[in-house]
Amino acid sequence: MNIQEAIEYVLYLKKYPVNYKREKLDDLFELLTRLRKCEIMNTELNRENV
């Protein structure tokens, strides 16, 4: 599972009643979103360095 798939899964879980605490899903979504932004920036930097 890549970062984008994990983000989509968290969004899916937030739509339905789950056993997880809602705050934990919100925190996980924020963390994955930040990680995805870093991944995108890293990809762009790598393209510039080639």
MOPAC internal coordinates of N, CA, C and O (Angstrom, degrees):
PM7 1SCF
backbone

  N    0.0000 0     0.00 0     0.00 0    0    0    0
  C    1.4571 1     0.00 0     0.00 0    1    0    0
  C    1.5266 1   107.94 1     0.00 0    2    1    0
  O    1.2310 1   120.93 1   -53.08 1    3    2    1
  N    1.3265 1   115.83 1   126.92 1    3    2    1
  C    1.4552 1   118.80 1   177.56 1    5    3    2
  C    1.5299 1   110.06 1   -91.62 1    6    5    3
  O    1.2310 1   120.57 1    -1.54 1    7    6    5
  N    1.3166 1   116.52 1   178.46 1    7    6    5
  C    1.4631 1   121.18 1  -175.08 1    9    7    6
  C    1.5230 1   111.18 1   -61.65 1   10    9    7
  O    1.2310 1   120.18 1   135.22 1   11   10    9
  N    1.3303 1   117.26 1   -44.78 1   11   10    9
  C    1.4678 1   120.52 1  -178.73 1   13   11   10
  C    1.5288 1   110.97 1   -62.14 1   14   13   11
  O    1.2310 1   120.22 1   139.55 1   15   14   13
  N    1.3248 1   117.19 1   -40.45 1   15   14   13
  C    1.4658 1   120.74 1   177.89 1   17   15   14
  C    1.5264 1   110.86 1   -65.01 1   18   17   15
  O    1.2310 1   120.41 1   141.80 1   19   18   17
  N    1.3273 1   116.82 1   -38.20 1   19   18   17
  C    1.4597 1   120.63 1   178.35 1   21   19   18
  C    1.5254 1   110.79 1   -64.76 1   22   21   19
  O    1.2310 1   120.40 1   139.20 1   23   22   21
  N    1.3359 1   116.85 1   -40.80 1   23   22   21
  C    1.4639 1   120.96 1   177.77 1   25   23   22
  C    1.5308 1   109.58 1   -61.33 1   26   25   23
  O    1.2310 1   120.46 1   133.82 1   27   26   25
  N    1.3204 1   116.74 1   -46.18 1   27   26   25
  C    1.4640 1   120.82 1   179.82 1   29   27   26
  C    1.5242 1   111.15 1   -62.31 1   30   29   27
  O    1.2310 1   120.07 1   142.83 1   31   30   29
  N    1.3249 1   117.47 1   -37.17 1   31   30   29
  C    1.4635 1   121.08 1   179.25 1   33   31   30
  C    1.5260 1   111.05 1   -66.95 1   34   33   31
  O    1.2310 1   120.24 1   138.52 1   35   34   33
  N    1.3291 1   117.15 1   -41.48 1   35   34   33
  C    1.4670 1   120.57 1   178.02 1   37   35   34
  C    1.5283 1   109.71 1   -63.15 1   38   37   35
  O    1.2310 1   120.22 1   137.32 1   39   38   37
  N    1.3276 1   117.19 1   -42.68 1   39   38   37
  C    1.4640 1   120.39 1   177.37 1   41   39   38
  C    1.5298 1   110.44 1   -61.36 1   42   41   39
  O    1.2310 1   120.46 1   140.91 1   43   42   41
  N    1.3175 1   116.72 1   -39.09 1   43   42   41
  C    1.4660 1   121.27 1   176.88 1   45   43   42
  C    1.5318 1   110.37 1   -62.08 1   46   45   43
  O    1.2310 1   120.41 1   133.56 1   47   46   45
  N    1.3248 1   116.82 1   -46.44 1   47   46   45
  C    1.4653 1   120.64 1  -179.13 1   49   47   46
  C    1.5232 1   111.82 1   -62.87 1   50   49   47
  O    1.2310 1   120.35 1   145.30 1   51   50   49
  N    1.3365 1   116.93 1   -34.70 1   51   50   49
  C    1.4609 1   120.31 1  -178.72 1   53   51   50
  C    1.5291 1   112.02 1   -68.11 1   54   53   51
  O    1.2310 1   119.95 1   159.43 1   55   54   53
  N    1.3389 1   117.70 1   -20.57 1   55   54   53
  C    1.4671 1   121.11 1  -179.43 1   57   55   54
  C    1.5255 1   112.60 1   -78.19 1   58   57   55
  O    1.2310 1   120.11 1   156.73 1   59   58   57
  N    1.3193 1   117.39 1   -23.27 1   59   58   57
  C    1.4516 1   121.41 1  -171.76 1   61   59   58
  C    1.5243 1   110.48 1  -120.48 1   62   61   59
  O    1.2310 1   120.49 1   -25.91 1   63   62   61
  N    1.3356 1   116.67 1   154.09 1   63   62   61
  C    1.4705 1   119.04 1   175.57 1   65   63   62
  C    1.5308 1   109.77 1   -63.14 1   66   65   63
  O    1.2310 1   121.30 1   -55.23 1   67   66   65
  N    1.2941 1   115.11 1   124.77 1   67   66   65
  C    1.4629 1   120.16 1   179.66 1   69   67   66
  C    1.5156 1   108.81 1  -132.22 1   70   69   67
  O    1.2310 1   120.88 1   -11.62 1   71   70   69
  N    1.3017 1   115.92 1   168.38 1   71   70   69
  C    1.4562 1   120.67 1  -179.26 1   73   71   70
  C    1.5203 1   112.59 1   -79.23 1   74   73   71
  O    1.2310 1   120.78 1   165.81 1   75   74   73
  N    1.3415 1   116.12 1   -14.19 1   75   74   73
  C    1.4558 1   119.75 1  -178.66 1   77   75   74
  C    1.5194 1   110.11 1   -74.46 1   78   77   75
  O    1.2310 1   121.14 1   -29.48 1   79   78   77
  N    1.3231 1   115.42 1   150.52 1   79   78   77
  C    1.4620 1   119.41 1   173.86 1   81   79   78
  C    1.5162 1   108.97 1   -71.93 1   82   81   79
  O    1.2310 1   120.49 1   -43.36 1   83   82   81
  N    1.2996 1   116.68 1   136.64 1   83   82   81
  C    1.4675 1   122.34 1  -177.10 1   85   83   82
  C    1.5290 1   110.87 1   -57.65 1   86   85   83
  O    1.2310 1   119.89 1   141.04 1   87   86   85
  N    1.3369 1   117.81 1   -38.96 1   87   86   85
  C    1.4683 1   120.46 1  -179.30 1   89   87   86
  C    1.5258 1   110.98 1   -62.59 1   90   89   87
  O    1.2310 1   120.81 1   142.41 1   91   90   89
  N    1.3136 1   116.06 1   -37.59 1   91   90   89
  C    1.4661 1   119.22 1   179.99 1   93   91   90
  C    1.5242 1   110.56 1   -65.75 1   94   93   91
  O    1.2310 1   120.14 1   141.59 1   95   94   93
  N    1.3281 1   117.35 1   -38.41 1   95   94   93
  C    1.4622 1   120.22 1   176.85 1   97   95   94
  C    1.5200 1   110.60 1   -65.83 1   98   97   95
  O    1.2310 1   120.43 1   140.30 1   99   98   97
  N    1.3367 1   116.78 1   -39.70 1   99   98   97
  C    1.4638 1   120.16 1   177.84 1  101   99   98
  C    1.5246 1   110.66 1   -62.43 1  102  101   99
  O    1.2310 1   120.63 1   135.96 1  103  102  101
  N    1.3397 1   116.40 1   -44.04 1  103  102  101
  C    1.4659 1   120.78 1   178.79 1  105  103  102
  C    1.5277 1   111.08 1   -63.63 1  106  105  103
  O    1.2310 1   120.63 1   137.35 1  107  106  105
  N    1.3162 1   116.39 1   -42.65 1  107  106  105
  C    1.4606 1   120.75 1   179.54 1  109  107  106
  C    1.5226 1   110.60 1   -64.45 1  110  109  107
  O    1.2310 1   120.12 1   138.72 1  111  110  109
  N    1.3289 1   117.37 1   -41.28 1  111  110  109
  C    1.4614 1   121.30 1   178.25 1  113  111  110
  C    1.5251 1   110.48 1   -61.79 1  114  113  111
  O    1.2310 1   120.42 1   136.03 1  115  114  113
  N    1.3360 1   116.80 1   -43.97 1  115  114  113
  C    1.4692 1   120.53 1   179.48 1  117  115  114
  C    1.5304 1   110.64 1   -62.56 1  118  117  115
  O    1.2310 1   120.44 1   135.75 1  119  118  117
  N    1.3132 1   116.77 1   -44.25 1  119  118  117
  C    1.4608 1   121.26 1   179.87 1  121  119  118
  C    1.5336 1   111.54 1   -63.06 1  122  121  119
  O    1.2310 1   120.57 1   134.51 1  123  122  121
  N    1.3248 1   116.51 1   -45.49 1  123  122  121
  C    1.4664 1   119.93 1   179.32 1  125  123  122
  C    1.5200 1   111.61 1   -65.26 1  126  125  123
  O    1.2310 1   120.29 1   142.87 1  127  126  125
  N    1.3289 1   117.04 1   -37.13 1  127  126  125
  C    1.4627 1   120.74 1   178.58 1  129  127  126
  C    1.5222 1   110.57 1   -63.90 1  130  129  127
  O    1.2310 1   120.39 1   136.64 1  131  130  129
  N    1.3284 1   116.87 1   -43.36 1  131  130  129
  C    1.4717 1   120.38 1   177.41 1  133  131  130
  C    1.5233 1   110.91 1   -63.13 1  134  133  131
  O    1.2310 1   121.04 1   137.33 1  135  134  133
  N    1.3236 1   115.61 1   -42.67 1  135  134  133
  C    1.4627 1   120.41 1   179.54 1  137  135  134
  C    1.5230 1   110.84 1   -62.75 1  138  137  135
  O    1.2310 1   120.19 1   139.68 1  139  138  137
  N    1.3193 1   117.24 1   -40.32 1  139  138  137
  C    1.4714 1   121.56 1   178.41 1  141  139  138
  C    1.5246 1   110.73 1   -63.71 1  142  141  139
  O    1.2310 1   120.13 1   138.66 1  143  142  141
  N    1.3449 1   117.36 1   -41.34 1  143  142  141
  C    1.4672 1   120.76 1   178.03 1  145  143  142
  C    1.5273 1   110.23 1   -61.85 1  146  145  143
  O    1.2310 1   120.44 1   139.21 1  147  146  145
  N    1.3298 1   116.76 1   -40.79 1  147  146  145
  C    1.4652 1   120.60 1   177.93 1  149  147  146
  C    1.5220 1   110.54 1   -64.44 1  150  149  147
  O    1.2310 1   120.48 1   139.51 1  151  150  149
  N    1.3262 1   116.68 1   -40.49 1  151  150  149
  C    1.4631 1   121.25 1   178.86 1  153  151  150
  C    1.5302 1   110.29 1   -62.26 1  154  153  151
  O    1.2310 1   120.19 1   137.13 1  155  154  153
  N    1.3270 1   117.24 1   -42.87 1  155  154  153
  C    1.4685 1   121.55 1   179.49 1  157  155  154
  C    1.5247 1   110.20 1   -65.03 1  158  157  155
  O    1.2310 1   120.09 1   134.73 1  159  158  157
  N    1.3397 1   117.42 1   -45.27 1  159  158  157
  C    1.4661 1   120.44 1   179.78 1  161  159  158
  C    1.5225 1   110.61 1   -63.00 1  162  161  159
  O    1.2310 1   120.14 1   140.15 1  163  162  161
  N    1.3252 1   117.34 1   -39.85 1  163  162  161
  C    1.4614 1   121.44 1   179.11 1  165  163  162
  C    1.5246 1   110.63 1   -63.29 1  166  165  163
  O    1.2310 1   120.43 1   138.17 1  167  166  165
  N    1.3157 1   116.78 1   -41.83 1  167  166  165
  C    1.4683 1   120.95 1   178.06 1  169  167  166
  C    1.5191 1   110.46 1   -61.86 1  170  169  167
  O    1.2310 1   120.41 1   136.95 1  171  170  169
  N    1.3302 1   116.81 1   -43.05 1  171  170  169
  C    1.4648 1   120.77 1   179.58 1  173  171  170
  C    1.5251 1   111.25 1   -64.87 1  174  173  171
  O    1.2310 1   120.31 1   139.11 1  175  174  173
  N    1.3304 1   117.02 1   -40.89 1  175  174  173
  C    1.4654 1   120.38 1   178.38 1  177  175  174
  C    1.5234 1   110.92 1   -64.91 1  178  177  175
  O    1.2310 1   120.46 1   140.69 1  179  178  177
  N    1.3154 1   116.73 1   -39.31 1  179  178  177
  C    1.4672 1   120.38 1   178.62 1  181  179  178
  C    1.5218 1   111.10 1   -63.61 1  182  181  179
  O    1.2310 1   120.27 1   142.76 1  183  182  181
  N    1.3157 1   117.09 1   -37.24 1  183  182  181
  C    1.4692 1   120.44 1   178.27 1  185  183  182
  C    1.5250 1   110.86 1   -65.22 1  186  185  183
  O    1.2310 1   120.60 1   141.13 1  187  186  185
  N    1.3290 1   116.45 1   -38.87 1  187  186  185
  C    1.4633 1   120.62 1  -179.63 1  189  187  186
  C    1.5233 1   111.28 1   -68.17 1  190  189  187
  O    1.2310 1   120.10 1   148.74 1  191  190  189
  N    1.3124 1   117.41 1   -31.26 1  191  190  189
  C    1.4618 1   121.54 1  -177.08 1  193  191  190
  C    1.5202 1   113.10 1   -81.78 1  194  193  191
  O    1.2310 1   120.00 1   170.47 1  195  194  193
  N    1.3036 1   117.60 1    -9.53 1  195  194  193
  C    1.4779 1   120.21 1  -178.31 1  197  195  194
  C    1.4984 1   110.72 1   -84.64 1  198  197  195
  O    1.2310 1   120.10 1   180.00 1  199  198  197

